Amino acid sequence: MPRNLKLTLSYDGHDFAGWQIQPGRPTIQGTLASVFEHLTGEKTLPQGSGRTDAGVHALAQTASVAIQSPIPAANLARALNDILPRSIRVLKAEEMPPDFHARKSAVAKTYQYRIFRGETCPPFLARYVYHHPYPLEEARMIQAAALVEGEHDFTSFAAVDPERGRDGEEINNVRTIYRSEWKRQRAPAAWERQGEELLYTVRGNGFLHHMVRNLVGTFLMVGKGSLKIEDVRRILELRDRSAAAATAPASGLFLVGVEYE
């Protein structure tokens, strides 16, 4: 009987082409699978709570994986970290019931987007923030973010990609995702200043492809004065991706954590 393990992972996504395994490209999932095979001799495909895109980071991503190896979970975590690149760390490995699945069992996630507002971005921060030293009406951005709190149809903030839906999950018809239980998503959201950084934190029961980065891109347009605060409500109601602003860069986005019952 295979063991079902839950891994809590932290990674720097800068040098990876995202979570999902891709031929000829370095990915988090592909790297984990390769290291598991090296350690245990088993071919596995760790399942993440969602697919982070190229350049997106994680403070606490969750993955589940089934293995036959008898190596104790704590020892396995140490062994994985001995072989994994330093940009990926296993923070914890836990035994779970057979029905646990990192994505299907998740009930909520929290993401954070970091904007560095100082004139000169320190080199050791550059790959973990979006550097925007130009004028922004941050108070307007805070007001605009309040308009997406609660349950809404976030179609206007989803990438136009027929192959991917909630958290990048593959689906046959992208319209299905908008007609399902994920159509109306709970997304408490807020901006706050911490020193020279402007942080956007959002928690929800599911996220569409590029949703957080598209929200941030739109809030930035509000801060620049190109959009009015009330335009955010109008964009939500239009349910049209072309109505929202450009996608914010991946470097500032972090998956902060995943919640389970």
Phi, psi and omega in degrees: 000122180296148172273144178252115183252144172252123178251133171257122189241149170234137179208152172267112186276002188303318185263011182244151179272037179096188180284308192293137180301136180220132181301129175076006180230142180286126178226161179294311181299315180296321179294317178298314181301318181295319181290322176299318180295321179297320183282317190248347184079004182259141174273116181233166174223089181305136181258123181272165177292342178180168183263106172285143183280172177305130177086353180272142185256168177220130171274326180205075171282153177243138176226148173241145182209139178259127179222159176264339185304139180274003182304125178305148186304314182297319178293324179296319179300316179295319181294320178299315181294335177292333185254326181299151172297155184295347178280353176232127178232138170271112181281330183197145173232131184225144173285135182230160175298158183301332185273001179287135177222129186305321181271309186292333182271350182290141179247341178195156176222155175235131176242155175223138177244131185247125176243122178270122188260352181292161182298318182238122180276125177303139184300330181281355175255343193304324183274000183241006180218165167259118182275116180222089183274002186276164184302135176217137172274089187295328178297325178292323179294321178297317179294320180295321181297328181297336182287344180258002176292149181096204183255126181216165168271114186263026181308321182297341184249015178259142177300143176279090186213104184292350182266348187224143181232235183299125181052030177080007181296134179290136177221159182283328182218115185301333180295332180301321183296329182278345179258359183268189180293348180269000182299315181255108189250141179273120186220074172301133187214147181199147171262148172208151178266133171227097184064236181268008179251142172251119188248134174247120181244132182221135179239135180205169179273357177180152182226133176282164183301123180068011186302311183294316181293328177288323174298312181299317178302321179288319178297325177297321177295326175294316180297328179280346182091002179285336175235150174275158179303314183292345178296333180297318177296319180296318180297318176303313185290332180290331181053047184221115183303327183292346180281337183270174183275180181293157180289131177290152182301151183290333189302331183273356188263133178232136165276113186278320181185162180235137183250144178227153178288000000 
